[in-house]
Amino acid sequence: MASFFDMLKVLVMCMTLLGIAWVVALSLPKSRLRNVLTEICGWAFLVFCAVYAVSPIDLMPEVAFGPFGLIDDAGALFFGYQGFQSAMAARREREYLD
C-alpha cells in the first residue's frame, strides 16, 4: 500500500510541475520558448494519459463497473490525442518561426 501512495505522490508532483510549465507557457507572448514549452507539455500529457490508460489503477475500475469502467480510459486516450495535436501544432509553428 505504501508503494501505491509513493507512486501517487510522484504523479501528483509531476502533474503539478507540468501544470506550472503550462501556465508559464501560456503567459508568454508568441515566442520560441512558448512553442517549445507547449510541445513538451503536449508530449508529456500524451505519455501521462497513455500510462493511465494501461495502468491497473483507475478512477472507475473495470472489475467494479464492467464495461462502463472503460469510460475513463477512453477519456484519457482522447485527452492524450489532444495533447498530441497540441504538440504537433506547436512544432509546426516553431518551424514556421525559424
MMTF fields as JSON, N, C-alpha, C and O atoms, coordinates in Angstrom:
{
  "mmtfVersion": "1.0.0",
  "mmtfProducer": "UNKNOWN",
  "numBonds": 391,
  "numAtoms": 392,
  "numGroups": 98,
  "numChains": 1,
  "numModels": 1,
  "chainsPerModel": [1],
  "groupsPerChain": [98],
  "chainIdList": ["A"],
  "bondAtomList": [4, 2, 8, 6, 12, 10, 16, 14, 20, 18, 24, 22, 28, 26, 32, 30, 36, 34, 40, 38, 44, 42, 48, 46, 52, 50, 56, 54, 60, 58, 64, 62, 68, 66, 72, 70, 76, 74, 80, 78, 84, 82, 88, 86, 92, 90, 96, 94, 100, 98, 104, 102, 108, 106, 112, 110, 116, 114, 120, 118, 124, 122, 128, 126, 132, 130, 136, 134, 140, 138, 144, 142, 148, 146, 152, 150, 156, 154, 160, 158, 164, 162, 168, 166, 172, 170, 176, 174, 180, 178, 184, 182, 188, 186, 192, 190, 196, 194, 200, 198, 204, 202, 208, 206, 212, 210, 216, 214, 220, 218, 224, 222, 228, 226, 232, 230, 236, 234, 240, 238, 244, 242, 248, 246, 252, 250, 256, 254, 260, 258, 264, 262, 268, 266, 272, 270, 276, 274, 280, 278, 284, 282, 288, 286, 292, 290, 296, 294, 300, 298, 304, 302, 308, 306, 312, 310, 316, 314, 320, 318, 324, 322, 328, 326, 332, 330, 336, 334, 340, 338, 344, 342, 348, 346, 352, 350, 356, 354, 360, 358, 364, 362, 368, 366, 372, 370, 376, 374, 380, 378, 384, 382, 388, 386],
  "bondOrderList": [1, 1, 1, 1, 1, 1, 1, 1, 1, 1, 1, 1, 1, 1, 1, 1, 1, 1, 1, 1, 1, 1, 1, 1, 1, 1, 1, 1, 1, 1, 1, 1, 1, 1, 1, 1, 1, 1, 1, 1, 1, 1, 1, 1, 1, 1, 1, 1, 1, 1, 1, 1, 1, 1, 1, 1, 1, 1, 1, 1, 1, 1, 1, 1, 1, 1, 1, 1, 1, 1, 1, 1, 1, 1, 1, 1, 1, 1, 1, 1, 1, 1, 1, 1, 1, 1, 1, 1, 1, 1, 1, 1, 1, 1, 1, 1, 1],
  "groupList": [{"groupName": "MET", "atomNameList": ["N", "CA", "C", "O"], "elementList": ["N", "C", "C", "O"], "formalChargeList": [0, 0, 0, 0], "bondAtomList": [1, 0, 2, 1, 3, 2], "bondOrderList": [1, 1, 2], "singleLetterCode": "M", "chemCompType": "L-PEPTIDE LINKING"}, {"groupName": "ALA", "atomNameList": ["N", "CA", "C", "O"], "elementList": ["N", "C", "C", "O"], "formalChargeList": [0, 0, 0, 0], "bondAtomList": [1, 0, 2, 1, 3, 2], "bondOrderList": [1, 1, 2], "singleLetterCode": "A", "chemCompType": "L-PEPTIDE LINKING"}, {"groupName": "SER", "atomNameList": ["N", "CA", "C", "O"], "elementList": ["N", "C", "C", "O"], "formalChargeList": [0, 0, 0, 0], "bondAtomList": [1, 0, 2, 1, 3, 2], "bondOrderList": [1, 1, 2], "singleLetterCode": "S", "chemCompType": "L-PEPTIDE LINKING"}, {"groupName": "PHE", "atomNameList": ["N", "CA", "C", "O"], "elementList": ["N", "C", "C", "O"], "formalChargeList": [0, 0, 0, 0], "bondAtomList": [1, 0, 2, 1, 3, 2], "bondOrderList": [1, 1, 2], "singleLetterCode": "F", "chemCompType": "L-PEPTIDE LINKING"}, {"groupName": "ASP", "atomNameList": ["N", "CA", "C", "O"], "elementList": ["N", "C", "C", "O"], "formalChargeList": [0, 0, 0, 0], "bondAtomList": [1, 0, 2, 1, 3, 2], "bondOrderList": [1, 1, 2], "singleLetterCode": "D", "chemCompType": "L-PEPTIDE LINKING"}, {"groupName": "LEU", "atomNameList": ["N", "CA", "C", "O"], "elementList": ["N", "C", "C", "O"], "formalChargeList": [0, 0, 0, 0], "bondAtomList": [1, 0, 2, 1, 3, 2], "bondOrderList": [1, 1, 2], "singleLetterCode": "L", "chemCompType": "L-PEPTIDE LINKING"}, {"groupName": "LYS", "atomNameList": ["N", "CA", "C", "O"], "elementList": ["N", "C", "C", "O"], "formalChargeList": [0, 0, 0, 0], "bondAtomList": [1, 0, 2, 1, 3, 2], "bondOrderList": [1, 1, 2], "singleLetterCode": "K", "chemCompType": "L-PEPTIDE LINKING"}, {"groupName": "VAL", "atomNameList": ["N", "CA", "C", "O"], "elementList": ["N", "C", "C", "O"], "formalChargeList": [0, 0, 0, 0], "bondAtomList": [1, 0, 2, 1, 3, 2], "bondOrderList": [1, 1, 2], "singleLetterCode": "V", "chemCompType": "L-PEPTIDE LINKING"}, {"groupName": "CYS", "atomNameList": ["N", "CA", "C", "O"], "elementList": ["N", "C", "C", "O"], "formalChargeList": [0, 0, 0, 0], "bondAtomList": [1, 0, 2, 1, 3, 2], "bondOrderList": [1, 1, 2], "singleLetterCode": "C", "chemCompType": "L-PEPTIDE LINKING"}, {"groupName": "THR", "atomNameList": ["N", "CA", "C", "O"], "elementList": ["N", "C", "C", "O"], "formalChargeList": [0, 0, 0, 0], "bondAtomList": [1, 0, 2, 1, 3, 2], "bondOrderList": [1, 1, 2], "singleLetterCode": "T", "chemCompType": "L-PEPTIDE LINKING"}, {"groupName": "GLY", "atomNameList": ["N", "CA", "C", "O"], "elementList": ["N", "C", "C", "O"], "formalChargeList": [0, 0, 0, 0], "bondAtomList": [1, 0, 2, 1, 3, 2], "bondOrderList": [1, 1, 2], "singleLetterCode": "G", "chemCompType": "PEPTIDE LINKING"}, {"groupName": "ILE", "atomNameList": ["N", "CA", "C", "O"], "elementList": ["N", "C", "C", "O"], "formalChargeList": [0, 0, 0, 0], "bondAtomList": [1, 0, 2, 1, 3, 2], "bondOrderList": [1, 1, 2], "singleLetterCode": "I", "chemCompType": "L-PEPTIDE LINKING"}, {"groupName": "TRP", "atomNameList": ["N", "CA", "C", "O"], "elementList": ["N", "C", "C", "O"], "formalChargeList": [0, 0, 0, 0], "bondAtomList": [1, 0, 2, 1, 3, 2], "bondOrderList": [1, 1, 2], "singleLetterCode": "W", "chemCompType": "L-PEPTIDE LINKING"}, {"groupName": "PRO", "atomNameList": ["N", "CA", "C", "O"], "elementList": ["N", "C", "C", "O"], "formalChargeList": [0, 0, 0, 0], "bondAtomList": [1, 0, 2, 1, 3, 2], "bondOrderList": [1, 1, 2], "singleLetterCode": "P", "chemCompType": "L-PEPTIDE LINKING"}, {"groupName": "ARG", "atomNameList": ["N", "CA", "C", "O"], "elementList": ["N", "C", "C", "O"], "formalChargeList": [0, 0, 0, 0], "bondAtomList": [1, 0, 2, 1, 3, 2], "bondOrderList": [1, 1, 2], "singleLetterCode": "R", "chemCompType": "L-PEPTIDE LINKING"}, {"groupName": "ASN", "atomNameList": ["N", "CA", "C", "O"], "elementList": ["N", "C", "C", "O"], "formalChargeList": [0, 0, 0, 0], "bondAtomList": [1, 0, 2, 1, 3, 2], "bondOrderList": [1, 1, 2], "singleLetterCode": "N", "chemCompType": "L-PEPTIDE LINKING"}, {"groupName": "GLU", "atomNameList": ["N", "CA", "C", "O"], "elementList": ["N", "C", "C", "O"], "formalChargeList": [0, 0, 0, 0], "bondAtomList": [1, 0, 2, 1, 3, 2], "bondOrderList": [1, 1, 2], "singleLetterCode": "E", "chemCompType": "L-PEPTIDE LINKING"}, {"groupName": "TYR", "atomNameList": ["N", "CA", "C", "O"], "elementList": ["N", "C", "C", "O"], "formalChargeList": [0, 0, 0, 0], "bondAtomList": [1, 0, 2, 1, 3, 2], "bondOrderList": [1, 1, 2], "singleLetterCode": "Y", "chemCompType": "L-PEPTIDE LINKING"}, {"groupName": "GLN", "atomNameList": ["N", "CA", "C", "O"], "elementList": ["N", "C", "C", "O"], "formalChargeList": [0, 0, 0, 0], "bondAtomList": [1, 0, 2, 1, 3, 2], "bondOrderList": [1, 1, 2], "singleLetterCode": "Q", "chemCompType": "L-PEPTIDE LINKING"}],
  "groupTypeList": [0, 1, 2, 3, 3, 4, 0, 5, 6, 7, 5, 7, 0, 8, 0, 9, 5, 5, 10, 11, 1, 12, 7, 7, 1, 5, 2, 5, 13, 6, 2, 14, 5, 14, 15, 7, 5, 9, 16, 11, 8, 10, 12, 1, 3, 5, 7, 3, 8, 1, 7, 17, 1, 7, 2, 13, 11, 4, 5, 0, 13, 16, 7, 1, 3, 10, 13, 3, 10, 5, 11, 4, 4, 1, 10, 1, 5, 3, 3, 10, 17, 18, 10, 3, 18, 2, 1, 0, 1, 1, 14, 14, 16, 14, 16, 17, 5, 4],
  "groupIdList": [1, 2, 3, 4, 5, 6, 7, 8, 9, 10, 11, 12, 13, 14, 15, 16, 17, 18, 19, 20, 21, 22, 23, 24, 25, 26, 27, 28, 29, 30, 31, 32, 33, 34, 35, 36, 37, 38, 39, 40, 41, 42, 43, 44, 45, 46, 47, 48, 49, 50, 51, 52, 53, 54, 55, 56, 57, 58, 59, 60, 61, 62, 63, 64, 65, 66, 67, 68, 69, 70, 71, 72, 73, 74, 75, 76, 77, 78, 79, 80, 81, 82, 83, 84, 85, 86, 87, 88, 89, 90, 91, 92, 93, 94, 95, 96, 97, 98],
  "secStructList": [7, 2, 2, 2, 2, 2, 2, 2, 2, 2, 2, 2, 2, 2, 2, 2, 2, 2, 2, 2, 2, 2, 2, 2, 2, 2, 2, 1, 7, 1, 7, 2, 2, 2, 2, 2, 2, 2, 2, 2, 2, 2, 2, 2, 2, 2, 2, 2, 2, 2, 2, 2, 2, 2, 1, 1, 7, 7, 1, 1, 7, 2, 2, 2, 2, 4, 4, 4, 4, 4, 2, 2, 2, 2, 2, 2, 2, 2, 2, 2, 2, 2, 2, 2, 2, 2, 2, 2, 2, 2, 2, 2, 2, 2, 2, 2, 2, 7],
  "xCoordList": [0.817, 0.0, 0.868, 0.501, 2.023, 2.91, 3.447, 3.652, 3.675, 4.187, 3.137, 3.486, 1.85, 0.787, 0.815, 0.718, 0.945, 0.965, 2.244, 2.225, 3.354, 4.581, 4.41, 4.823, 3.794, 3.545, 2.563, 2.739, 1.545, 0.57, 1.228, 0.911, 2.134, 2.847, 3.706, 3.747, 4.384, 5.217, 4.343, 4.701, 3.206, 2.304, 1.767, 1.688, 1.399, 0.895, 1.99, 1.725, 3.202, 4.303, 4.594, 4.821, 4.59, 4.846, 3.751, 4.044, 2.51, 1.414, 1.422, 1.042, 1.851, 1.97, 3.039, 2.82, 4.193, 5.253, 4.818, 5.133, 4.105, 3.589, 2.583, 2.583, 1.737, 0.77, 1.447, 1.024, 2.486, 3.221, 3.89, 3.842, 4.51, 5.148, 4.106, 4.372, 2.929, 1.863, 1.409, 1.206, 1.249, 0.827, 1.892, 1.566, 3.151, 4.24, 4.224, 4.408, 4.008, 3.999, 2.847, 3.009, 1.706, 0.556, 0.678, 0.082, 1.448, 1.569, 2.613, 2.659, 3.435, 4.442, 3.798, 2.838, 4.311, 3.814, 4.282, 5.061, 3.815, 4.229, 5.746, 6.339, 6.348, 7.804, 8.206, 7.385, 9.479, 10.015, 9.923, 9.626, 10.177, 10.117, 8.705, 8.526, 7.702, 6.316, 6.016, 5.38, 6.469, 6.214, 6.936, 6.393, 8.159, 8.914, 8.226, 8.065, 7.817, 7.143, 5.799, 5.429, 5.077, 3.795, 3.999, 3.228, 5.032, 5.32, 5.713, 5.238, 6.565, 6.987, 5.795, 5.635, 4.957, 3.778, 2.813, 2.213, 2.659, 1.779, 2.255, 1.465, 3.555, 4.109, 4.03, 3.705, 4.324, 4.267, 2.837, 2.623, 1.858, 0.47, 0.048, -0.702, 0.526, 0.242, 0.786, 0.088, 2.012, 2.616, 1.854, 1.587, 1.505, 0.764, -0.578, -0.96, -1.278, -2.587, -2.445, -3.275, -1.406, -1.188, -0.867, -1.361, -0.044, 0.289, -0.961, -1.173, -1.784, -3.016, -3.949, -4.567, -4.047, -4.97, -4.571, -5.448, -3.288, -2.861, -2.586, -2.377, -2.583, -2.291, -3.501, -4.64, -3.25, -4.366, -5.087, -6.15, -4.53, -5.147, -6.05, -5.578, -7.349, -8.331, -9.245, -9.391, -9.856, -10.913, -12.175, -12.902, -12.422, -13.571, -13.048, -12.925, -12.741, -12.171, -13.165, -14.367, -12.625, -13.456, -14.075, -15.16, -13.384, -13.884, -15.19, -16.123, -15.255, -16.442, -17.546, -18.727, -17.174, -18.17, -18.394, -19.207, -17.694, -17.857, -17.402, -16.377, -18.154, -17.739, -17.732, -17.023, -18.519, -18.52, -17.199, -16.904, -16.415, -15.108, -14.108, -13.042, -14.437, -13.546, -13.752, -12.997, -14.757, -15.04, -13.879, -13.49, -13.318, -12.199, -10.958, -10.178, -10.765, -9.635, -9.817, -8.863, -11.04, -11.319, -11.122, -10.609, -11.528, -11.307, -9.828, -9.397, -9.05, -7.606, -6.982, -6.109, -7.429, -6.894, -7.302, -6.508, -8.531, -8.983, -8.14, -7.675, -7.944, -7.152, -5.68, -4.999, -5.191, -3.828, -3.678, -2.659, -4.695, -4.679, -4.717, -4.069, -5.469, -5.499, -4.116, -3.69, -3.422, -2.062, -1.124, -0.256, -1.296, -0.502, -0.752, 0.195, -2.014, -2.327, -1.732, -1.227, -1.784, -1.2, 0.314, 0.872, 0.97, 2.422, 2.791, 3.757, 2.033, 2.342, 2.075, 2.824, 1.024, 0.745, 1.853, 2.264, 2.333, 3.425, 4.696, 5.453, 4.934, 6.124, 6.042, 7.024, 4.872, 4.715, 4.9, 5.535, 4.351, 4.504, 5.951, 6.443, 6.636, 8.048, 8.891, 9.789, 8.61, 9.345, 9.04, 9.895, 7.809, 7.43, 8.179, 8.552, 8.408, 9.109, 10.603, 11.249, 11.149, 12.595, 12.928, 14.095],
  "yCoordList": [-1.186, 0.0, 1.26, 2.288, 1.153, 2.31, 2.642, 3.812, 1.616, 1.874, 2.588, 3.397, 2.297, 2.993, 4.479, 5.309, 4.824, 6.226, 6.92, 8.114, 6.187, 6.759, 7.086, 8.151, 6.155, 6.4, 7.561, 8.396, 7.608, 8.692, 10.037, 11.039, 10.059, 11.288, 11.755, 12.948, 10.835, 11.174, 11.694, 12.674, 11.047, 11.502, 12.898, 13.723, 13.17, 14.498, 15.543, 16.638, 15.225, 16.175, 16.439, 17.584, 15.392, 15.559, 16.382, 17.255, 16.115, 16.875, 18.322, 19.216, 18.571, 19.947, 20.695, 21.831, 20.068, 20.705, 20.922, 21.952, 19.971, 20.114, 21.26, 22.028, 21.374, 22.473, 23.826, 24.786, 23.926, 25.188, 25.557, 26.715, 24.593, 24.861, 25.301, 26.181, 24.695, 25.055, 26.498, 27.243, 26.893, 28.263, 29.257, 30.315, 28.932, 29.813, 29.917, 31.005, 28.808, 28.824, 29.662, 30.385, 29.576, 30.34, 31.824, 32.644, 32.179, 33.589, 34.325, 35.555, 33.579, 34.207, 34.701, 34.1, 35.777, 36.174, 35.15, 34.251, 35.287, 34.335, 34.36, 35.347, 33.276, 33.193, 31.741, 30.827, 31.564, 30.218, 29.405, 28.211, 30.048, 29.349, 28.851, 27.74, 29.664, 29.236, 27.996, 27.056, 27.998, 26.846, 25.601, 24.499, 25.775, 24.632, 24.077, 22.864, 24.959, 24.501, 23.85, 22.848, 24.414, 23.831, 22.443, 21.521, 22.302, 20.997, 19.975, 18.84, 20.371, 19.463, 19.06, 17.886, 20.033, 19.724, 18.81, 17.919, 19.02, 18.166, 16.732, 15.806, 16.541, 15.183, 14.548, 13.367, 15.323, 14.779, 14.378, 13.351, 15.188, 14.869, 13.613, 12.792, 13.465, 12.255, 11.02, 10.013, 11.095, 9.96, 9.663, 8.503, 10.717, 10.528, 9.845, 8.921, 10.294, 9.7, 8.25, 7.407, 7.96, 6.585, 5.67, 4.545, 6.148, 5.344, 5.119, 4.021, 6.146, 5.992, 4.974, 4.159, 5.024, 4.129, 2.663, 1.8, 2.358, 0.963, 0.531, -0.655, 1.482, 1.114, 0.431, 0.69, -0.429, -1.099, -0.198, -0.567, 0.973, 1.9, 2.841, 3.574, 2.821, 3.606, 4.357, 3.989, 5.419, 6.076, 5.219, 5.155, 4.567, 3.67, 2.288, 2.023, 1.41, 0.108, -0.759, -0.753, -1.499, -2.358, -3.498, -3.981, -3.918, -5.01, -4.602, -5.4, -3.366, -2.912, -2.423, -2.629, -1.78, -1.146, -1.856, -1.407, -2.938, -3.667, -2.828, -2.151, -2.864, -2.113, -0.6, 0.122, -0.113, 1.326, 1.786, 2.981, 0.846, 1.174, 1.596, 2.118, 1.376, 1.784, 3.246, 3.77, 3.902, 5.293, 6.201, 7.051, 6.043, 6.909, 6.618, 7.528, 5.368, 5.047, 5.673, 6.179, 5.634, 6.27, 7.779, 8.401, 8.361, 9.8, 10.134, 11.151, 9.285, 9.515, 9.442, 10.242, 8.484, 8.384, 9.591, 10.088, 10.063, 11.247, 12.469, 13.193, 12.697, 13.849, 13.693, 14.683, 12.467, 12.232, 12.595, 13.154, 12.276, 12.654, 14.168, 14.72, 14.84, 16.302, 16.873, 17.865, 16.255, 16.675, 16.475, 17.31, 15.358, 15.095, 16.17, 16.68, 16.519, 17.562, 18.897, 19.635, 19.216, 20.463, 20.486, 21.505, 19.364, 19.284, 19.443, 20.132, 18.813, 18.917, 20.325, 20.813, 20.987, 22.363, 23.302, 24.202, 23.093, 23.926, 23.685, 24.62, 22.436, 22.131, 22.819, 23.397, 22.759, 23.417, 24.93, 25.549, 25.519, 26.963, 27.329, 28.354, 26.492, 26.76, 26.675, 27.492, 25.688, 25.567, 26.741, 27.168, 27.253, 28.407, 29.647, 30.484, 29.789, 30.956, 30.918, 31.964, 29.729, 29.624, 30.087, 30.062],
  "zCoordList": [0.0, 0.0, 0.0, -0.569, 0.649, 0.698, -0.687, -1.01, -1.51, -2.858, -3.706, -4.567, -3.472, -4.183, -3.862, -4.766, -2.581, -2.199, -2.655, -2.956, -2.71, -3.259, -4.737, -5.197, -5.487, -6.901, -7.081, -7.968, -6.248, -6.32, -6.025, -6.665, -5.067, -4.727, -5.899, -6.2, -6.556, -7.713, -8.861, -9.514, -9.106, -10.168, -9.892, -10.802, -8.656, -8.304, -8.472, -8.969, -8.07, -8.224, -9.698, -10.089, -10.515, -11.948, -12.617, -13.434, -12.282, -12.875, -12.404, -13.16, -11.163, -10.678, -11.461, -11.879, -11.663, -12.444, -13.888, -14.483, -14.446, -15.806, -15.88, -16.842, -14.878, -14.84, -14.71, -15.354, -13.895, -13.751, -15.067, -15.481, -15.724, -17.024, -18.05, -18.869, -18.01, -18.948, -18.718, -19.677, -17.459, -17.144, -17.582, -18.121, -17.358, -17.81, -19.326, -19.873, -20.008, -21.476, -22.008, -22.992, -21.379, -21.857, -21.567, -22.264, -20.541, -20.199, -21.048, -21.052, -21.752, -22.608, -23.9, -24.383, -24.453, -25.77, -26.814, -26.499, -28.03, -29.066, -29.176, -29.612, -28.781, -28.812, -29.031, -28.966, -29.29, -29.497, -28.209, -28.249, -27.059, -25.773, -25.493, -24.993, -25.813, -25.614, -26.455, -25.978, -27.689, -28.554, -28.054, -28.115, -27.561, -27.039, -25.79, -25.662, -24.863, -23.649, -23.969, -23.356, -24.918, -25.303, -25.91, -25.641, -26.721, -27.322, -26.25, -26.27, -25.33, -24.257, -23.398, -23.062, -23.042, -22.225, -22.975, -22.374, -24.264, -25.056, -25.083, -24.901, -25.31, -25.331, -23.945, -23.824, -22.898, -21.54, -21.18, -20.537, -21.593, -21.319, -22.071, -21.543, -23.301, -24.078, -23.358, -23.239, -22.885, -22.18, -20.888, -20.576, -20.135, -18.891, -19.156, -18.438, -20.171, -20.493, -20.959, -20.619, -21.732, -22.185, -21.008, -20.942, -20.085, -18.904, -18.06, -17.547, -17.913, -17.142, -17.799, -17.113, -19.122, -19.822, -19.67, -19.628, -19.586, -19.47, -18.033, -17.775, -17.091, -15.702, -15.069, -15.455, -14.109, -13.436, -12.434, -11.934, -12.133, -11.189, -11.978, -12.847, -11.678, -12.406, -11.445, -10.279, -11.966, -11.207, -11.212, -10.22, -12.337, -12.474, -12.897, -14.093, -11.943, -12.306, -13.076, -12.809, -14.033, -14.856, -14.041, -14.364, -12.992, -12.167, -11.491, -11.401, -11.018, -10.297, -11.232, -10.954, -12.332, -13.186, -14.521, -15.329, -14.756, -16.011, -17.198, -17.117, -18.307, -19.495, -19.276, -19.977, -18.303, -18.025, -17.402, -17.379, -16.904, -16.356, -17.412, -17.085, -18.671, -19.76, -20.164, -20.983, -19.602, -19.966, -19.596, -20.396, -18.408, -18.021, -18.862, -19.142, -19.267, -20.144, -21.527, -22.117, -22.034, -23.329, -23.235, -24.165, -22.118, -21.911, -21.857, -22.401, -21.203, -21.128, -22.518, -22.854, -23.322, -24.686, -25.526, -26.324, -25.353, -26.081, -25.712, -26.593, -24.412, -23.983, -24.354, -24.621, -24.373, -24.846, -26.306, -26.712, -27.101, -28.521, -28.674, -29.563, -27.813, -27.849, -27.499, -28.09, -26.548, -26.22, -27.393, -27.649, -28.116, -29.319, -30.371, -30.97, -30.599, -31.582, -31.169, -32.015, -29.891, -29.397, -29.615, -30.022, -29.343, -29.537, -31.0, -31.326, -31.882, -33.31, -33.837, -34.683, -33.356, -33.778, -33.305, -34.038, -32.086, -31.578, -32.38, -32.64, -32.772, -33.577, -34.934, -35.399, -35.572, -36.88, -36.76, -37.614, -35.707, -35.514, -35.223, -35.696, -34.442, -34.146, -35.406, -35.607, -36.261, -37.512, -38.449, -39.225, -38.366, -39.173, -38.699, -39.521, -37.394, -36.855, -37.185, -37.249, -37.393, -37.684, -39.055, -39.449]
}
